Amino acid sequence: MFMFEKTMHQITAPTQHLRVTGWYALALSLLLAACANDKFEDLNQYIKDVQARAGAPIAALPEIKPYERFVYRDENLRDPFRPATKAPAPSAATAGSKSKLRPNIDRNREALEQYTLDTLKMVGSLNKDKDKWAIIKTSDGLIYRVKAGNHIGKNFGEITRITDKQVDITEIISDGLGSWIERQATLKISQ
């Protein structure tokens, strides 16, 4: 008999659980129904208004230009891997002069030879013991005093003359064909 009561209790227990769960489901559905009133009427109206608007016209696609084919013909063109102009044939007079003009790379470099000329400024000049000196300012703010014969710039420049308004410089540069040429440069006083 005890066994029978225990079995009956096992049978009725799940139904009681179902009844409790059913009450929770009923309460939950009533709660959701109460929240379902139309509090979002203004939002729904805004969505309807936006959907009723006419769409903006889409801009036309740009016209695609047809590809123009180019055929490279090199019959009458120069070779791009050779110099544009040929060097003149060296004569006996120029061959001798080219061999004599070379920068002296064995001498000790001076302080202003580490700067390019466009980073240097002449800021003044002075006379001392019959010598004319120029005052040179570097791009990093250092001040140097130089006279004729000093070297300046990265192209083996040598100061040839100093006046109150400028410094004349003779540079020795490569001509690109294995020789050296002289080029004149000046540093003018800056105000």
N, CA and C atoms as an extended XYZ file, in Angstrom:
573
Properties=species:S:1:pos:R:3:atomname:S:1:resname:S:1:resid:I:1 pbc="F F F"
N         0.826       -1.173        0.000 N   MET     1
C         0.000        0.000        0.000 CA  MET     1
C         0.880        1.249        0.000 C   MET     1
N         1.877        1.169        0.774 N   PHE     2
C         2.803        2.281        0.816 CA  PHE     2
C         3.369        2.536       -0.581 C   PHE     2
N         3.613        1.506       -1.273 N   MET     3
C         4.131        1.591       -2.618 CA  MET     3
C         3.146        2.258       -3.543 C   MET     3
N         1.873        1.971       -3.359 N   PHE     4
C         0.839        2.543       -4.202 CA  PHE     4
C         0.733        4.054       -3.972 C   PHE     4
N         0.807        4.493       -2.704 N   GLU     5
C         0.711        5.915       -2.396 CA  GLU     5
C         1.905        6.673       -2.994 C   GLU     5
N         3.057        6.053       -2.874 N   LYS     6
C         4.254        6.694       -3.434 CA  LYS     6
C         4.122        6.832       -4.933 C   LYS     6
N         3.584        5.875       -5.617 N   THR     7
C         3.398        5.932       -7.055 CA  THR     7
C         2.375        6.992       -7.409 C   THR     7
N         1.307        7.097       -6.619 N   MET     8
C         0.301        8.124       -6.882 CA  MET     8
C         0.896        9.517       -6.705 C   MET     8
N         1.701        9.647       -5.690 N   HIS     9
C         2.343       10.949       -5.469 CA  HIS     9
C         3.251       11.331       -6.640 C   HIS     9
N         3.918       10.339       -7.197 N   GLN    10
C         4.793       10.614       -8.351 CA  GLN    10
C         3.968       10.998       -9.566 C   GLN    10
N         2.804       10.475       -9.681 N   ILE    11
C         1.953       10.784      -10.824 CA  ILE    11
C         1.355       12.173      -10.672 C   ILE    11
N         0.941       12.581       -9.489 N   THR    12
C         0.282       13.865       -9.290 CA  THR    12
C         1.281       15.012       -9.194 C   THR    12
N         2.502       14.766       -8.799 N   ALA    13
C         3.488       15.839       -8.655 CA  ALA    13
C         3.751       16.562       -9.965 C   ALA    13
N         3.927       15.883      -11.080 N   PRO    14
C         4.146       16.627      -12.319 CA  PRO    14
C         2.948       17.460      -12.729 C   PRO    14
N         1.767       17.033      -12.432 N   THR    15
C         0.596       17.832      -12.814 CA  THR    15
C         0.514       19.082      -11.974 C   THR    15
N         0.922       19.009      -10.714 N   GLN    16
C         0.951       20.216       -9.891 CA  GLN    16
C         2.001       21.189      -10.449 C   GLN    16
N         3.082       20.647      -10.873 N   HIS    17
C         4.139       21.480      -11.461 CA  HIS    17
C         3.642       22.152      -12.734 C   HIS    17
N         2.860       21.404      -13.491 N   LEU    18
C         2.293       21.984      -14.701 CA  LEU    18
C         1.303       23.079      -14.374 C   LEU    18
N         0.553       22.926      -13.320 N   ARG    19
C        -0.402       23.966      -12.928 CA  ARG    19
C         0.330       25.236      -12.520 C   ARG    19
N         1.416       25.116      -11.760 N   VAL    20
C         2.184       26.293      -11.339 CA  VAL    20
C         2.815       26.965      -12.559 C   VAL    20
N         3.365       26.175      -13.445 N   THR    21
C         3.978       26.721      -14.638 CA  THR    21
C         2.922       27.391      -15.517 C   THR    21
N         1.753       26.844      -15.566 N   GLY    22
C         0.657       27.442      -16.335 CA  GLY    22
C         0.258       28.797      -15.799 C   GLY    22
N         0.250       28.949      -14.457 N   TRP    23
C        -0.065       30.244      -13.861 CA  TRP    23
C         0.995       31.288      -14.230 C   TRP    23
N         2.252       30.857      -14.224 N   TYR    24
C         3.321       31.785      -14.616 CA  TYR    24
C         3.171       32.204      -16.077 C   TYR    24
N         2.826       31.288      -16.921 N   ALA    25
C         2.652       31.600      -18.342 CA  ALA    25
C         1.476       32.540      -18.540 C   ALA    25
N         0.385       32.310      -17.786 N   LEU    26
C        -0.783       33.177      -17.890 CA  LEU    26
C        -0.463       34.587      -17.402 C   LEU    26
N         0.277       34.681      -16.286 N   ALA    27
C         0.644       36.000      -15.750 CA  ALA    27
C         1.572       36.742      -16.710 C   ALA    27
N         2.472       35.999      -17.294 N   LEU    28
C         3.404       36.616      -18.241 CA  LEU    28
C         2.681       37.115      -19.482 C   LEU    28
N         1.747       36.335      -19.975 N   SER    29
C         1.023       36.781      -21.174 CA  SER    29
C         0.131       37.984      -20.875 C   SER    29
N        -0.467       38.061      -19.672 N   LEU    30
C        -1.266       39.237      -19.298 CA  LEU    30
C        -0.377       40.472      -19.177 C   LEU    30
N         0.808       40.264      -18.633 N   LEU    31
C         1.738       41.382      -18.497 CA  LEU    31
C         2.154       41.908      -19.865 C   LEU    31
N         2.436       41.020      -20.782 N   LEU    32
C         2.808       41.444      -22.130 CA  LEU    32
C         1.645       42.108      -22.840 C   LEU    32
N         0.472       41.633      -22.629 N   ALA    33
C        -0.714       42.248      -23.252 CA  ALA    33
C        -0.936       43.648      -22.708 C   ALA    33
N        -0.646       43.853      -21.439 N   ALA    34
C        -0.814       45.184      -20.849 CA  ALA    34
C         0.207       46.162      -21.422 C   ALA    34
N         1.397       45.653      -21.735 N   CYS    35
C         2.442       46.522      -22.307 CA  CYS    35
C         2.242       46.751      -23.793 C   CYS    35
N         1.345       46.029      -24.384 N   ALA    36
C         1.207       46.095      -25.835 CA  ALA    36
C         0.361       47.262      -26.303 C   ALA    36
N        -0.128       48.091      -25.400 N   ASN    37
C        -0.913       49.225      -25.903 CA  ASN    37
C        -0.014       50.126      -26.730 C   ASN    37
N        -0.578       50.931      -27.553 N   ASP    38
C         0.184       51.674      -28.565 CA  ASP    38
C         0.777       52.961      -27.997 C   ASP    38
N         1.904       52.831      -27.229 N   LYS    39
C         2.603       53.997      -26.706 CA  LYS    39
C         3.528       54.595      -27.757 C   LYS    39
N         3.770       53.880      -28.837 N   PHE    40
C         4.721       54.317      -29.850 CA  PHE    40
C         4.002       54.841      -31.079 C   PHE    40
N         2.879       55.460      -30.865 N   GLU    41
C         2.081       55.951      -31.985 CA  GLU    41
C         2.833       57.010      -32.788 C   GLU    41
N         3.556       57.921      -32.111 N   ASP    42
C         4.308       58.960      -32.816 CA  ASP    42
C         5.464       58.358      -33.624 C   ASP    42
N         6.096       57.320      -33.084 N   LEU    43
C         7.171       56.669      -33.822 CA  LEU    43
C         6.644       55.964      -35.061 C   LEU    43
N         5.531       55.267      -34.907 N   ASN    44
C         4.923       54.590      -36.058 CA  ASN    44
C         4.501       55.593      -37.125 C   ASN    44
N         3.993       56.755      -36.699 N   GLN    45
C         3.588       57.781      -37.662 CA  GLN    45
C         4.807       58.338      -38.405 C   GLN    45
N         5.926       58.544      -37.685 N   TYR    46
C         7.148       59.038      -38.327 CA  TYR    46
C         7.660       58.045      -39.366 C   TYR    46
N         7.618       56.769      -39.044 N   ILE    47
C         8.074       55.747      -39.991 CA  ILE    47
C         7.200       55.765      -41.241 C   ILE    47
N         5.879       55.917      -41.054 N   LYS    48
C         4.972       55.973      -42.206 CA  LYS    48
C         5.267       57.207      -43.060 C   LYS    48
N         5.558       58.352      -42.413 N   ASP    49
C         5.867       59.584      -43.157 CA  ASP    49
C         7.155       59.428      -43.976 C   ASP    49
N         8.153       58.829      -43.377 N   VAL    50
C         9.423       58.645      -44.084 CA  VAL    50
C         9.241       57.699      -45.259 C   VAL    50
N         8.464       56.651      -45.066 N   GLN    51
C         8.233       55.710      -46.152 CA  GLN    51
C         7.392       56.318      -47.273 C   GLN    51
N         6.581       57.315      -46.954 N   ALA    52
C         5.723       57.934      -47.964 CA  ALA    52
C         6.473       58.975      -48.798 C   ALA    52
N         7.621       59.433      -48.326 N   ARG    53
C         8.382       60.440      -49.084 CA  ARG    53
C         8.863       59.865      -50.414 C   ARG    53
N         8.982       60.760      -51.386 N   ALA    54
C         9.516       60.336      -52.685 CA  ALA    54
C        11.038       60.233      -52.565 C   ALA    54
N        11.597       59.225      -53.162 N   GLY    55
C        13.048       59.033      -53.119 CA  GLY    55
C        13.771       60.052      -53.988 C   GLY    55
N        15.000       60.413      -53.583 N   ALA    56
C        15.806       61.355      -54.361 CA  ALA    56
C        16.292       60.653      -55.629 C   ALA    56
N        16.339       61.404      -56.728 N   PRO    57
C        16.803       60.758      -57.965 CA  PRO    57
C        18.289       60.399      -57.865 C   PRO    57
N        18.635       59.294      -58.458 N   ILE    58
C        20.023       58.825      -58.462 CA  ILE    58
C        20.746       59.512      -59.613 C   ILE    58
N        21.921       60.048      -59.315 N   ALA    59
C        22.706       60.738      -60.343 CA  ALA    59
C        23.126       59.745      -61.419 C   ALA    59
N        23.190       60.253      -62.637 N   ALA    60
C        23.587       59.398      -63.759 CA  ALA    60
C        25.060       59.015      -63.626 C   ALA    60
N        25.395       57.861      -64.098 N   LEU    61
C        26.781       57.408      -64.072 CA  LEU    61
C        27.617       58.248      -65.024 C   LEU    61
N        28.870       58.532      -64.669 N   PRO    62
C        29.709       59.304      -65.583 CA  PRO    62
C        29.994       58.500      -66.853 C   PRO    62
N        30.190       59.255      -67.923 N   GLU    63
C        30.467       58.595      -69.196 CA  GLU    63
C        31.875       58.013      -69.179 C   GLU    63
N        32.004       56.798      -69.558 N   ILE    64
C        33.300       56.123      -69.583 CA  ILE    64
C        33.925       56.343      -70.954 C   ILE    64
N        35.127       56.934      -70.924 N   LYS    65
C        35.815       57.185      -72.184 CA  LYS    65
C        36.436       55.881      -72.687 C   LYS    65
N        36.337       55.654      -73.964 N   PRO    66
C        36.924       54.406      -74.483 CA  PRO    66
C        38.449       54.453      -74.397 C   PRO    66
N        39.037       53.319      -74.180 N   TYR    67
C        40.488       53.183      -74.073 CA  TYR    67
C        41.116       53.386      -75.446 C   TYR    67
N        42.111       54.280      -75.485 N   GLU    68
C        42.823       54.514      -76.738 CA  GLU    68
C        44.137       53.743      -76.695 C   GLU    68
N        44.312       52.922      -77.625 N   ARG    69
C        45.508       52.080      -77.680 CA  ARG    69
C        46.691       52.891      -78.212 C   ARG    69
N        47.859       52.699      -77.591 N   PHE    70
C        49.071       53.377      -78.025 CA  PHE    70
C        50.096       52.320      -78.412 C   PHE    70
N        50.642       52.490      -79.568 N   VAL    71
C        51.671       51.570      -80.040 CA  VAL    71
C        52.998       52.328      -80.032 C   VAL    71
N        53.959       51.824      -79.283 N   TYR    72
C        55.278       52.455      -79.194 CA  TYR    72
C        56.150       51.958      -80.337 C   TYR    72
N        56.595       52.895      -81.125 N   ARG    73
C        57.495       52.553      -82.229 CA  ARG    73
C        58.822       53.271      -81.970 C   ARG    73
N        59.882       52.520      -81.922 N   ASP    74
C        61.177       53.091      -81.559 CA  ASP    74
C        62.151       53.201      -82.724 C   ASP    74
N        61.646       53.179      -83.936 N   GLU    75
C        62.568       53.222      -85.067 CA  GLU    75
C        63.396       54.507      -85.096 C   GLU    75
N        62.766       55.656      -84.868 N   ASN    76
C        63.459       56.937      -85.008 CA  ASN    76
C        63.754       57.603      -83.669 C   ASN    76
N        63.604       56.900      -82.572 N   LEU    77
C        63.830       57.487      -81.256 CA  LEU    77
C        65.178       57.040      -80.706 C   LEU    77
N        65.716       57.837      -79.803 N   ARG    78
C        67.003       57.489      -79.201 CA  ARG    78
C        66.804       56.399      -78.154 C   ARG    78
N        67.862       55.692      -77.861 N   ASP    79
C        67.846       54.665      -76.845 CA  ASP    79
C        67.748       55.353      -75.475 C   ASP    79
N        66.741       55.049      -74.663 N   PRO    80
C        66.593       55.743      -73.383 CA  PRO    80
C        67.671       55.400      -72.371 C   PRO    80
N        68.487       54.402      -72.653 N   PHE    81
C        69.531       53.998      -71.729 CA  PHE    81
C        70.905       54.546      -72.102 C   PHE    81
N        70.938       55.457      -73.028 N   ARG    82
C        72.190       56.119      -73.417 CA  ARG    82
C        72.040       57.612      -73.175 C   ARG    82
N        73.147       58.336      -72.960 N   PRO    83
C        73.046       59.784      -72.737 CA  PRO    83
C        72.351       60.487      -73.900 C   PRO    83
N        71.630       61.570      -73.564 N   ALA    84
C        70.862       62.289      -74.579 CA  ALA    84
C        71.761       62.967      -75.602 C   ALA    84
N        72.894       63.450      -75.163 N   THR    85
C        73.823       64.086      -76.096 CA  THR    85
C        75.160       63.377      -75.992 C   THR    85
N        75.817       63.338      -77.081 N   LYS    86
C        77.147       62.737      -77.063 CA  LYS    86
C        78.161       63.787      -76.664 C   LYS    86
N        79.140       63.381      -75.903 N   ALA    87
C        80.206       64.291      -75.503 CA  ALA    87
C        81.067       64.612      -76.718 C   ALA    87
N        81.508       65.853      -76.830 N   PRO    88
C        82.371       66.181      -77.958 CA  PRO    88
C        83.677       65.399      -77.866 C   PRO    88
N        84.196       65.065      -79.005 N   ALA    89
C        85.457       64.327      -79.036 CA  ALA    89
C        86.554       65.191      -78.448 C   ALA    89
N        87.316       64.655      -77.503 N   PRO    90
C        88.349       65.487      -76.875 CA  PRO    90
C        89.473       65.807      -77.854 C   PRO    90
N        89.777       67.094      -77.900 N   SER    91
C        90.915       67.511      -78.723 CA  SER    91
C        92.170       67.432      -77.865 C   SER    91
N        93.298       67.651      -78.467 N   ALA    92
C        94.564       67.579      -77.729 CA  ALA    92
C        94.613       68.660      -76.654 C   ALA    92
N        94.045       69.866      -76.934 N   ALA    93
C        94.090       70.969      -75.964 CA  ALA    93
C        93.168       70.682      -74.784 C   ALA    93
N        91.957       70.204      -75.063 N   THR    94
C        91.028       69.967      -73.961 CA  THR    94
C        91.387       68.706      -73.185 C   THR    94
N        91.968       67.724      -73.817 N   ALA    95
C        92.349       66.498      -73.108 CA  ALA    95
C        93.389       66.800      -72.056 C   ALA    95
N        94.323       67.691      -72.354 N   GLY    96
C        95.345       68.049      -71.379 CA  GLY    96
C        94.788       68.859      -70.233 C   GLY    96
N        93.821       69.776      -70.524 N   SER    97
C        93.278       70.618      -69.464 CA  SER    97
C        92.353       69.828      -68.554 C   SER    97
N        91.652       68.840      -69.096 N   LYS    98
C        90.754       68.044      -68.264 CA  LYS    98
C        91.546       67.206      -67.276 C   LYS    98
N        92.680       66.733      -67.666 N   SER    99
C        93.449       65.886      -66.766 CA  SER    99
C        94.058       66.695      -65.621 C   SER    99
N        94.269       68.010      -65.824 N   LYS   100
C        94.874       68.833      -64.770 CA  LYS   100
C        93.859       69.281      -63.721 C   LYS   100
N        92.615       69.486      -64.086 N   LEU   101
C        91.615       69.994      -63.157 CA  LEU   101
C        91.005       68.838      -62.361 C   LEU   101
N        91.373       68.781      -61.099 N   ARG   102
C        90.839       67.761      -60.194 CA  ARG   102
C        90.780       68.372      -58.794 C   ARG   102
N        89.782       67.970      -57.997 N   PRO   103
C        89.766       68.457      -56.607 CA  PRO   103
C        90.845       67.746      -55.796 C   PRO   103
N        91.378       68.430      -54.832 N   ASN   104
C        92.386       67.849      -53.954 CA  ASN   104
C        91.660       67.089      -52.843 C   ASN   104
N        91.574       65.795      -52.999 N   ILE   105
C        90.853       65.000      -52.002 CA  ILE   105
C        91.750       64.549      -50.858 C   ILE   105
N        93.043       64.826      -50.954 N   ASP   106
C        93.969       64.420      -49.897 CA  ASP   106
C        94.075       65.445      -48.772 C   ASP   106
N        93.597       66.654      -48.983 N   ARG   107
C        93.724       67.687      -47.952 CA  ARG   107
C        92.671       67.481      -46.859 C   ARG   107
N        92.933       68.064      -45.690 N   ASN   108
C        91.975       67.994      -44.581 CA  ASN   108
C        90.760       68.856      -44.920 C   ASN   108
N        89.588       68.321      -44.667 N   ARG   109
C        88.353       69.049      -44.968 CA  ARG   109
C        88.125       70.119      -43.904 C   ARG   109
N        87.564       71.243      -44.332 N   GLU   110
C        87.249       72.330      -43.413 CA  GLU   110
C        85.812       72.187      -42.917 C   GLU   110
N        85.478       72.899      -41.856 N   ALA   111
C        84.172       72.735      -41.195 CA  ALA   111
C        82.999       73.069      -42.110 C   ALA   111
N        83.120       74.088      -42.938 N   LEU   112
C        82.006       74.506      -43.790 CA  LEU   112
C        81.829       73.627      -45.025 C   LEU   112
N        82.681       72.641      -45.213 N   GLU   113
C        82.529       71.748      -46.361 CA  GLU   113
C        81.501       70.639      -46.108 C   GLU   113
N        80.952       70.595      -44.914 N   GLN   114
C        79.907       69.614      -44.639 CA  GLN   114
C        78.517       70.152      -44.961 C   GLN   114
N        78.430       71.415      -45.358 N   TYR   115
C        77.153       72.055      -45.673 CA  TYR   115
C        77.044       72.322      -47.167 C   TYR   115
N        75.824       72.266      -47.693 N   THR   116
C        75.607       72.711      -49.068 CA  THR   116
C        75.506       74.231      -49.054 C   THR   116
N        75.796       74.858      -50.184 N   LEU   117
C        75.810       76.320      -50.222 CA  LEU   117
C        74.448       76.927      -49.933 C   LEU   117
N        73.361       76.236      -50.297 N   ASP   118
C        72.045       76.822      -50.062 CA  ASP   118
C        71.648       76.811      -48.588 C   ASP   118
N        72.417       76.140      -47.717 N   THR   119
C        72.122       76.168      -46.280 CA  THR   119
C        73.019       77.160      -45.540 C   THR   119
N        73.864       77.861      -46.254 N   LEU   120
C        74.772       78.841      -45.640 CA  LEU   120
C        74.322       80.257      -45.987 C   LEU   120
N        74.541       81.190      -45.048 N   LYS   121
C        74.198       82.598      -45.271 CA  LYS   121
C        75.379       83.474      -44.877 C   LYS   121
N        75.630       84.481      -45.709 N   MET   122
C        76.624       85.492      -45.338 CA  MET   122
C        75.879       86.526      -44.498 C   MET   122
N        76.347       86.738      -43.266 N   VAL   123
C        75.660       87.679      -42.381 CA  VAL   123
C        76.475       88.937      -42.107 C   VAL   123
N        77.711       88.979      -42.618 N   GLY   124
C        78.514       90.178      -42.413 CA  GLY   124
C        79.921       90.003      -42.932 C   GLY   124
N        80.711       91.071      -42.821 N   SER   125
C        82.113       91.022      -43.216 CA  SER   125
C        82.895       91.952      -42.296 C   SER   125
N        84.221       91.742      -42.246 N   LEU   126
C        85.077       92.608      -41.439 CA  LEU   126
C        86.485       92.614      -42.013 C   LEU   126
N        87.222       93.657      -41.680 N   ASN   127
C        88.611       93.793      -42.108 CA  ASN   127
C        89.501       93.610      -40.890 C   ASN   127
N        90.561       92.810      -41.046 N   LYS   128
C        91.503       92.606      -39.951 CA  LYS   128
C        92.874       92.338      -40.547 C   LYS   128
N        93.840       93.134      -40.205 N   ASP   129
C        95.222       92.982      -40.668 CA  ASP   129
C        95.292       92.879      -42.184 C   ASP   129
N        94.680       93.793      -42.881 N   LYS   130
C        94.679       93.862      -44.343 CA  LYS   130
C        93.971       92.671      -45.005 C   LYS   130
N        93.301       91.843      -44.242 N   ASP   131
C        92.543       90.726      -44.792 CA  ASP   131
C        91.055       91.030      -44.678 C   ASP   131
N        90.309       90.607      -45.680 N   LYS   132
C        88.858       90.751      -45.675 CA  LYS   132
C        88.283       89.415      -45.229 C   LYS   132
N        87.461       89.422      -44.212 N   TRP   133
C        86.841       88.224      -43.670 CA  TRP   133
C        85.328       88.292      -43.885 C   TRP   133
N        84.714       87.129      -44.097 N   ALA   134
C        83.258       87.046      -44.189 CA  ALA   134
C        82.744       86.247      -42.992 C   ALA   134
N        81.591       86.646      -42.501 N   ILE   135
C        80.945       85.932      -41.398 CA  ILE   135
C        79.825       85.091      -42.015 C   ILE   135
N        79.930       83.774      -41.831 N   ILE   136
C        78.987       82.818      -42.421 CA  ILE   136
C        78.201       82.141      -41.306 C   ILE   136
N        76.881       82.070      -41.503 N   LYS   137
C        75.999       81.398      -40.538 CA  LYS   137
C        75.446       80.136      -41.191 C   LYS   137
N        75.513       79.004      -40.460 N   THR   138
C        75.018       77.731      -40.986 CA  THR   138
C        73.536       77.564      -40.658 C   THR   138
N        72.936       76.547      -41.235 N   SER   139
C        71.508       76.294      -41.007 CA  SER   139
C        71.225       75.878      -39.571 C   SER   139
N        72.234       75.349      -38.861 N   ASP   140
C        72.025       74.979      -37.467 CA  ASP   140
C        72.475       76.067      -36.498 C   ASP   140
N        72.704       77.283      -36.993 N   GLY   141
C        72.960       78.441      -36.150 CA  GLY   141
C        74.403       78.692      -35.771 C   GLY   141
N        75.353       77.933      -36.300 N   LEU   142
C        76.765       78.162      -35.983 CA  LEU   142
C        77.314       79.299      -36.838 C   LEU   142
N        78.263       80.045      -36.297 N   ILE   143
C        78.868       81.183      -36.985 CA  ILE   143
C        80.336       80.862      -37.259 C   ILE   143
N        80.778       81.126      -38.507 N   TYR   144
C        82.166       80.888      -38.904 CA  TYR   144
C        82.722       82.156      -39.553 C   TYR   144
N        84.037       82.354      -39.390 N   ARG   145
C        84.749       83.450      -40.031 CA  ARG   145
C        85.657       82.835      -41.090 C   ARG   145
N        85.526       83.298      -42.348 N   VAL   146
C        86.305       82.733      -43.448 CA  VAL   146
C        86.969       83.855      -44.234 C   VAL   146
N        88.018       83.481      -44.964 N   LYS   147
C        88.701       84.446      -45.832 CA  LYS   147
C        89.001       83.767      -47.159 C   LYS   147
N        89.520       84.518      -48.108 N   ALA   148
C        89.854       83.964      -49.426 CA  ALA   148
C        90.854       82.823      -49.246 C   ALA   148
N        90.586       81.716      -49.949 N   GLY   149
C        91.433       80.540      -49.843 CA  GLY   149
C        90.812       79.445      -48.994 C   GLY   149
N        89.835       79.803      -48.129 N   ASN   150
C        89.135       78.770      -47.358 CA  ASN   150
C        88.198       77.989      -48.273 C   ASN   150
N        87.904       76.761      -47.869 N   HIS   151
C        87.006       75.914      -48.652 CA  HIS   151
C        85.626       75.889      -48.007 C   HIS   151
N        84.609       75.788      -48.854 N   ILE   152
C        83.226       75.903      -48.395 CA  ILE   152
C        82.319       75.096      -49.327 C   ILE   152
N        81.299       74.479      -48.795 N   GLY   153
C        80.333       73.734      -49.613 CA  GLY   153
C        80.796       72.317      -49.894 C   GLY   153
N        79.872       71.512      -50.406 N   LYS   154
C        80.143       70.100      -50.655 CA  LYS   154
C        80.790       69.833      -52.003 C   LYS   154
N        80.868       70.840      -52.872 N   ASN   155
C        81.412       70.641      -54.218 CA  ASN   155
C        82.826       71.201      -54.348 C   ASN   155
N        83.653       70.982      -53.340 N   PHE   156
C        85.056       71.403      -53.364 CA  PHE   156
C        85.185       72.893      -53.670 C   PHE   156
N        84.305       73.702      -53.081 N   GLY   157
C        84.325       75.145      -53.321 CA  GLY   157
C        85.465       75.832      -52.588 C   GLY   157
N        86.076       76.807      -53.285 N   GLU   158
C        87.148       77.606      -52.684 CA  GLU   158
C        86.755       79.074      -52.796 C   GLU   158
N        86.868       79.800      -51.683 N   ILE   159
C        86.521       81.219      -51.674 CA  ILE   159
C        87.598       81.971      -52.439 C   ILE   159
N        87.174       82.706      -53.476 N   THR   160
C        88.143       83.438      -54.304 CA  THR   160
C        88.157       84.921      -53.990 C   THR   160
N        87.027       85.488      -53.528 N   ARG   161
C        86.984       86.924      -53.256 CA  ARG   161
C        85.867       87.210      -52.264 C   ARG   161
N        86.111       88.187      -51.383 N   ILE   162
C        85.106       88.609      -50.407 CA  ILE   162
C        84.923       90.115      -50.542 C   ILE   162
N        83.682       90.546      -50.692 N   THR   163
C        83.341       91.969      -50.693 CA  THR   163
C        82.385       92.207      -49.525 C   THR   163
N        81.956       93.461      -49.383 N   ASP   164
C        81.022       93.775      -48.301 CA  ASP   164
C        79.652       93.132      -48.514 C   ASP   164
N        79.336       92.780      -49.751 N   LYS   165
C        77.996       92.286      -50.064 CA  LYS   165
C        77.931       90.818      -50.462 C   LYS   165
N        79.075       90.188      -50.790 N   GLN   166
C        79.014       88.802      -51.242 CA  GLN   166
C        80.347       88.098      -51.104 C   GLN   166
N        80.263       86.751      -51.182 N   VAL   167
C        81.441       85.885      -51.191 CA  VAL   167
C        81.424       85.156      -52.528 C   VAL   167
N        82.509       85.274      -53.302 N   ASP   168
C        82.615       84.573      -54.582 CA  ASP   168
C        83.329       83.242      -54.344 C   ASP   168
N        82.772       82.188      -54.948 N   ILE   169
C        83.268       80.827      -54.730 CA  ILE   169
C        83.456       80.155      -56.076 C   ILE   169
N        84.561       79.411      -56.221 N   THR   170
C        84.781       78.572      -57.398 CA  THR   170
C        84.678       77.125      -56.950 C   THR   170
N        83.698       76.415      -57.525 N   GLU   171
C        83.493       75.010      -57.183 CA  GLU   171
C        84.058       74.123      -58.283 C   GLU   171
N        84.459       72.921      -57.937 N   ILE   172
C        84.911       71.925      -58.908 CA  ILE   172
C        83.906       70.782      -58.859 C   ILE   172
N        83.197       70.602      -59.973 N   ILE   173
C        82.154       69.572      -60.012 CA  ILE   173
C        82.416       68.607      -61.159 C   ILE   173
N        81.847       67.437      -61.037 N   SER   174
C        81.981       66.437      -62.091 CA  SER   174
C        81.044       66.783      -63.237 C   SER   174
N        81.520       66.566      -64.474 N   ASP   175
C        80.659       66.840      -65.625 CA  ASP   175
C        79.828       65.624      -66.014 C   ASP   175
N        79.938       64.532      -65.271 N   GLY   176
C        79.161       63.341      -65.552 CA  GLY   176
C        79.794       62.422      -66.575 C   GLY   176
N        80.887       62.848      -67.169 N   LEU   177
C        81.557       62.035      -68.185 CA  LEU   177
C        82.970       61.657      -67.754 C   LEU   177
N        83.249       61.766      -66.467 N   GLY   178
C        84.556       61.377      -65.951 CA  GLY   178
C        85.542       62.518      -65.836 C   GLY   178
N        85.124       63.732      -66.143 N   SER   179
C        86.014       64.900      -66.049 CA  SER   179
C        85.458       65.855      -65.003 C   SER   179
N        86.243       66.897      -64.723 N   TRP   180
C        85.856       67.912      -63.745 CA  TRP   180
C        85.802       69.266      -64.427 C   TRP   180
N        84.847       70.095      -63.987 N   ILE   181
C        84.732       71.462      -64.524 CA  ILE   181
C        84.573       72.427      -63.354 C   ILE   181
N        84.887       73.694      -63.615 N   GLU   182
C        84.725       74.735      -62.607 CA  GLU   182
C        83.366       75.392      -62.774 C   GLU   182
N        82.774       75.760      -61.638 N   ARG   183
C        81.507       76.472      -61.639 CA  ARG   183
C        81.595       77.601      -60.620 C   ARG   183
N        81.103       78.770      -61.005 N   GLN   184
C        81.147       79.939      -60.119 CA  GLN   184
C        79.856       79.997      -59.299 C   GLN   184
N        79.995       80.345      -58.024 N   ALA   185
C        78.852       80.501      -57.135 CA  ALA   185
C        79.107       81.698      -56.238 C   ALA   185
N        78.042       82.235      -55.668 N   THR   186
C        78.171       83.369      -54.749 CA  THR   186
C        77.240       83.171      -53.550 C   THR   186
N        77.677       83.689      -52.439 N   LEU   187
C        76.838       83.819      -51.255 CA  LEU   187
C        76.646       85.306      -51.035 C   LEU   187
N        75.415       85.775      -51.138 N   LYS   188
C        75.143       87.206      -50.939 CA  LYS   188
C        74.744       87.441      -49.509 C   LYS   188
N        75.003       88.642      -49.038 N   ILE   189
C        74.695       88.986      -47.658 CA  ILE   189
C        73.170       88.974      -47.480 C   ILE   189
N        72.732       88.414      -46.361 N   SER   190
C        71.300       88.352      -46.089 CA  SER   190
C        70.961       89.399      -45.041 C   SER   190
N        69.836       90.003      -45.205 N   GLN   191
C        69.417       91.084      -44.281 CA  GLN   191
C        68.550       90.555      -43.191 C   GLN   191
